[in-house]
Amino acid sequence: GGGRPARRSPPAPLGRRLRLVLMLATPRCLLLAWSALVCGFALALLGGLGAVRGQEQEEGVCDSATGSGVACGAAVGVQGTVDLSKLPEVEAPEAPDDFPRYREVPRQKGARVWSIAELALHKGVDKQRPLVLCMLGELFDVGNGAKFYAPGHGYSLFVGQDFSRGFADTALQLEPAEMSRIEDMPAEDFQGVVGWRSFYREHNTYRFVGYLRGRYFDADGEPTDELKRVEEMQEVYAAAEIFKTELKDRWRACNSRHSHDKPNFEIWCDDSYHRKGSVPVHLYAGETDSSGKQDGWCACIPIHERQAAVGEAKQGGNRWRLVDYPECMPSGGQRKQEQRCERPKGSKPP
């Protein structure tokens, strides 16, 4: 009961056990056993190499073990590999802390088409590579703007990937792969992103270096159907802006006044600034965007022009329309020469 447990003899050494198996086995069994032993060693070796390669990728070691200049996509969080020898040549940095730069190329058919994995190597983590920003599929070397785009700075999200939507959509609720999509954005945000593209295109020191294969350009650098839709939408919105400017010149915007200690704000038309006899009306104009919204503002329109203006809007396909403010309407629904009214703060357009 309370005594020591009986000691067991230690297992026979591996060599002794193996000799015993060999003595007892038939030739067929010997062959099977030898095959199993070889397979076991091979699997163990492959498993060890896989663990080493996985560790290299996690640590950001992208060059292949053979030194062939192949970068691993897993190290930069994307699928695929990169042949480093096919990347463009770089210009040496002007100062020790600067990034090297790519030479500018013409923004036209024939420009280099980059893969997502290639772009991902240019986030600024490796200072031996230039900083490359993507805007709607167009790539720009922004190396001389490192104070904005280098890791840890305010615009670092926009390099090494197409994050175009983030220039207007600050909620950042979509997956990173969807942050390049803009055709579903409200008109104002959509135009804001396209405006940023113009900024990079026209910048004096940022350099166009190619196109990104993906949402907006195919493998040959040709625009995709989605990019064509974006360009068409921009043309429509740009024409709408011109039209709205013409309307604002024709009927000037209302005056308004807000006081923090009052629940209402005031809107009015002034004969010394607006056309004589004008009253406040909400004017909607322009194209309806993907969210169903249409731009609008308070405009001062002479009462005697109101009926003709409504007819003109209908003839123009309802590109614009006039809506009265309920708070500005006198009782009985009959308008009189009333140029000033108050609306509750936070009121939505009529």
N, C-alpha and C positions, 0 to 999 in steps of 0.2 A: 504494500500500500504506500508506505512513505519512503521506500527505498529509491535508489537511483534508477532511472530507466536504462534498459539494456543498451549498450553502445552498439551502433551499427558500423559495419565495415565501410570504409570510404569507397566510393565508386571506383571501378577500375579505370586506369588512365585511358585516354582516347585511343592511343595506338593499340593498346591491348584489346579493347573492345572491337576495334575495327578489324584486327587480325582474326578475332573469334568469328565475326560475321563472314569474313572472306572464306574461312575454313568450312563453314556450314552451308554456304550458299551454292546454288547451282550456277552454271555459266550464265543462264538467262537472267537469274536474279542479280548476279554480279553486274551485268550490263545496266539493268534498271537502277541499281543502287548508285553506280558510278554516274549515270545521267542525272539522277536527283541531286547528287553532291555538287556536280558542275553547275546545274541550274540554280542551286541555292547560293553558291558563291557569286554567280552573275547577278542575281537579283539584289543581293546585298551590296555589290559594287555599284550597280545603277542607282540604288536608293541613296547611297552615300554621295554620288556625284550630283544627283538631283537636289539633295539638301544643300550642297555647296553652291550650286547654281542659284537656287532660291535665295540663299543668304546674300549672294552677290547682287541679285536684283533688288532685294530690299534695301541694301546699303547703297544702291545707286551706281554699281559698277556696270556700265553698259557695254564696254568693249568685250568681244568674245575672248574665250580662253586662248584661242589660237592666234590672237592678234590680227585677225583679218579685217578689223574695222567695221564690224557689224554691231549695231546698238540694239539692246533688248528693249522692246516696248514696255514690258512689265515694269521696268524701273521708273518709267515716267507715267505710269498709270493708264496706258492705252494698249490696244492690241497691235501686234505687228512688230517688225524689225526695221532698222534703218541701216542702209549702206552708207557709212560716214564718208566714204570716198566720193560719193555723188553729190554731197552738199556743195553749195557754191563756195568759192574761195573767199577768204575774209581779209579785210584790211586790218593791220595791226592797230591796237588802241593808241590814241594820242598821248595818254597819260597812264601810269601804272594802275590806277583805280578805275579806268574807263573800260567799257566793253568793246571788243572788236566789232567791226561793222561789215555788212555786205554791200556790194556795189549796187547802185540803183539800176533798174532795167526799165525799158519802156512799158507802160501799162497798155498792152495790146495783145492780140493773138500771137502765140508763140512764147509768151513769158513762161517761166518755169512753173510747173504745177507741183505743189508740195502735198505730202501725205500728212494725216493727223499726227502720226508718230514722229515725223520729222519736226513738225511745228512744236510738239510737246517738249523737245530737247532745248527749246529757246525761251525758257521761263526765267532765266537769270540766275538759276542755282549754280550752273557751271559758267564761271566768268570767262572761260575760253571760247564761249559761243555768244553770238550777238543776241540782243533782245529783239524779238519779233512779235508784233501785235497783229491781230487779225480783225478786220472790220468788214462784215458781210462778205466773207470769203476772199477779201483782198489783203495781202500781207505787206506789212511795213516794218522796216528796221527803225526802231525808235531808240537806238543805243545812246544818242546824245541827250535823251530825256530820262536818264537813269534815276534822277531824283524823283520822278513820278512813277516809273514802271519797274524798277528793280524790286526784288523781294523785300517785303516789309513796308513798301510805300503805297500810297493811296490808289494807284491804278495798276497794281501788280496783277490783279485778276485778269486783266485784258491782254496779257502777253502769254504766249505758249498755247493759246486756245482761242476759238471764236466765241467771245462772250459779248457780242454786239448788243444784245437786248439789255444788258446791265447798264448801258449808258443812259437809259431812261427808266427801266424797271428796277427800282432799288429794293423791291420786296425779295427778289432772288428766291422765289418759291419753286422754280422749275429745276429739273435735273440739269447738271452742267451741259449735257449734250443738247438740251433744248434751249439753252441761253443764246443760241445764234438765231432763233426764229423770231421774226418781227411782224409778219403779215397779219397776225391776229391782234396787234396792239392798237390802242386808241390812236386816232389821227395825230394828235399832238405829240404823243410819245414816238410814234412811227416816224414822223418828220424830224423829230429830235435826233433819232439814231442816224437817219440818212444825212442829216446835217453834219454829224460827226464824221461820217465817211468823207464828205466834202472837205472837212477840216484836214484830215490826213492826206487826202489827195493833193491839196494845195499847199501843204506845209513846206517851208523852205528847206528844212534840214532832215525831215523824216523821209525815208527812201522806200519806194515801192520795190518789192523783191519777188513778187509772184502771186499765184492764186492757190487757194486751198481746195483740194479735192473733197467734195462733200455736198453740203446742202445747196451751195450756190454755183459751184463749178464742177464739171465732170473731169474725167482723166485727161482730156485734151484741152482743158482750159476754156471750154465752151460754157456759156451760161445755161443753168438748168431751168426747168419750167418754173420752179419756185422763184428764182431770181427774176425771170421775165415778169412774173406777177407783181413782184415787189417794185420793179421799175415802172410798170403800168400804173400801180397805185400811186407812186410818187408823182407821176405826170398829172394824174387826176387831182391829187391834193394840191399840187403847185398851181394848177389852173384855178382851183377853188380859192386859194389865197389871193390870187390876183383879182378874182371876182369880188371877194369880201372887201378888199381894199377899195375897189371902185364904189361899193355901196357905202362904206364908211366916209368916203369923200363926199358922196351925195347927201347922206344924212348923218350928221355928226353924232357921236355918242353922247348919252345923257351926262349931266353933272350928277354927282352923288356926294353925300356927306354922312359920316358915321361918328357917333359920340359914344364913348365907352359907358356912360352913365344912363343911356337911354335904350329902351328895348327895340326901337325901330331905327331904320336908316331912311334917309331922304333921297329921292331922285327928282330931278326937274330939268326943264328946258328953259333957256334964257334967250329972249329975243335979241339981246346984244351980241350973242355968239352963234346961236342956232338960227335957222331960217324962221322968219316971223310966223307966229301962231303954231309952233311945233308942240307936240305933246309926247310923253314917254310911251314907247311901244317896244316890246321885245322882238327883235329881228333875228330869225334863224336863217343861216345861209351856209352854203358849202355842201360837200358830200357827207352822207351818213357813214360813219366809220364802222369797223367790225363789231364794236360793242353796241351799235345802235344809236350812238350819240351824234348830234349835229351841233356845230358851233353856233353860238348866239350871243347877243349883247343888247343892252338898252340903247335904242336909237331915238332921236328926236325927229318926228315926221310931221309936217304941217297937216292939220286936219283936212284941209281942202284937197290934199293929194292922196289921202288914205284910200279912197275907193279905186282910183286909177292905179295905185300901187298894187293893190290886191289883184286886180285884173292882169297887170303886167307879170306878176309872179306866176299866175296860173298859165299864162301863155308861154312862159319860160320853162315849163315843165316842173314847176314847184321847186326850183333850185333854192328858192328862198321864200319865206313866209313871215307874216306879221301876226303877233299874238298880243292881246291886251293884258295889262296887269290888273287882276281883280281889284286890288286895293286902290287903283287909280280910276276905276269906273264909278261915276255918280250913281245914285240910287235910280232904279227904273231902267237901267241899261242905256240911257241916252247920254252921249258924250257932249259935254259943253267945253268952253274954252278954258280948260284946266291944265296947267302946265307943271304942277307940283303935287307930289303925293308921298306917302310913307309906307314902307313895307317892313314886316317883322324881320329882325336879324335872323339869318340862317334860312330865309325863304328860298325855295327852289325856283328856277325860272318857270313861267307859266306854260 
